[in-house]
Amino acid sequence: MEENLTEHGKSLAAPAIFILVFSLHFVSKYLEFHKKKKGSMSELDVQLRAEIKQLLKEASSLTQPSTFAQAAKLRRMAAAKEKELAKNQEMHDKDMKLSFGTYEKLLTISKVVTTLC
């Protein structure tokens, strides 16, 4: 009787571990998918990129010596917008790390504990 219970326990352990590892794998893929999805550019980033492109296009069209000052001004404005864009992306990356970092650490710890057991 006792031998029958231990065999039954062993027979349930393998499928339980498989289901646990399988679910951890899908949670990992789910987090990666949402991280990439949220990592896409925001409307502000798209708008800033369009403005930078337009400013640089206008600056490159001003090739006469008499319009050099105006072209330089447009390039400086484009450089300022690029800095603003970089700042926005940095803030977005920090937000992503804060929102997904904890879940990724917890998932990694769960995977390690599952593998060791």
Secondary structure as UniProt FT lines:
FT   HELIX           2..38
FT   HELIX           43..61
FT   HELIX           65..67
FT   HELIX           68..116
//
